Amino acid sequence: MSETKKIEVMEAIHDENERIALETNQKLTGGGVFCVNVMGAPGAGKTSSVINIIKGLKALTPFVIEGDIESDLDTRTLNGMGIRTVQINTGGACHLDAPLIRDALDKLAPQKKSVLFIENIGNLVCPAEFVIGEHIKLLISTVTEGSDKPYKYPLAFEKADAVILNKADLAPYLDFDKEFFIKGFRALNPLAPLFMVSAKTGEGFWEVAAWLEEKAFSVLQGEKA
Amino acid sequence: MSETKKIEVMEAIHDENERIALETNQKLTGGGVFCVNVMGAPGAGKTSSVINIIKGLKALTPFVIEGDIESDLDTRTLNGMGIRTVQINTGGACHLDAPLIRDALDKLAPQKKSVLFIENIGNLVCPAEFVIGEHIKLLISTVTEGSDKPYKYPLAFEKADAVILNKADLAPYLDFDKEFFIKGFRALNPLAPLFMVSAKTGEGFWEVAAWLEEKAFSVLQGEKA
């Protein structure tokens, strides 16, 4: 197969995805649902971070779409906590896409004044390339992954609207170079807030929840105006 | 674009990749080079594990191909230690493929009686789907990523010829459920050895290096016979 043919196919897939994502985004905004695309490497603590943020919400009702290649471990945890959650299993695909989210939303039907967390596949590469209907991208990085991540996975850091640096409770046992991390992150993304948190202790998540609700209100009120 | 057309394109890409990977594998075997495809999530400690294994090698000369989306941080480290290393930057692609390795090998030209480590892109999904010419796949997982990884990223664990469980030095500060991890891993892969290691302290890497040299000799001697 020629390189040109491959590129043509990839572009067509991307274009179709963007069209559906835009439709979903407009539908969510109109329905009073603020949508957060949660991205991060395997084991970054995406689910436990979402749970901690949800605990800090004051005005919005949470809904979750869980993306995994296989298994429904996290969905069972979330539903067990009374958080309405729908599972997507991609069966191999390395990221969620807009058609998958459109279908999952039919099942989930989030109500007005809510925030929808979409937990993407654990992957620092592919999810950053595909919009799925979100208002913001929340990137979860960790001190255990090392301080060079913004240099090695630039697109995810560049596109993030906020970055959580998780597992702060382990920092005393690591050689994490925070200055080097921030330098790399800021070179790509000068404005997005950075939150130091620990999903184990809950440290730092009130600030994330407050920031997120403020952001949600500005997007959803913009719609009403 | 139709689903059928998409699948056709993907299959053609896979077939071409497999053909080139087989050629590379035969050339390496004939040339006395044992090739290890090193896979793992972002920040699993792929480079530091490779360095620790290299320290434990007794008879084989190491060569490295470093795969990254961007940056050459690890290649500079390795070359600075006197380990001949060539960098591949995929510029966005989420895994290495056989054509990229074929081209990098022309530059690296590993000698007889050597082991070639190919550090794949930090990603627990896509690299497991593409052979690149390797004799074995070495998967690096970590206790900090959590014990549910075999359940969530089954293909990488299923295809691994050996699994390293890294960052063992952090285990005392975590709720890592080793039994649950091993149960999930063994359901997918009953035979591959599992090594507990710490790339920080060096713990456990002599065993990995010894196992790897034994494996290399059996593959390369099979060629001579």
Interface residues (C-beta under 8 A of the other chain):
Chain A: M1 K5 K6 V9 A12 I13 E16 A41 P42 G43 D68 I69 E70 S71 L73 G92 C94 I121 G122 N123 L124 V125 C126 E129 T142 T144 E145 G146 D148 K149 Y151 K152 Y153 P154 L155 K167 D169 L170 Y173 L174
Chain B: M1 K5 K6 V9 A12 I13 E16 A41 P42 G43 D68 I69 E70 S71 L73 G92 C94 I121 G122 N123 L124 V125 C126 E129 T142 T144 E145 G146 D148 K149 Y151 K152 Y153 P154 L155 K167 D169 L170 Y173 L174
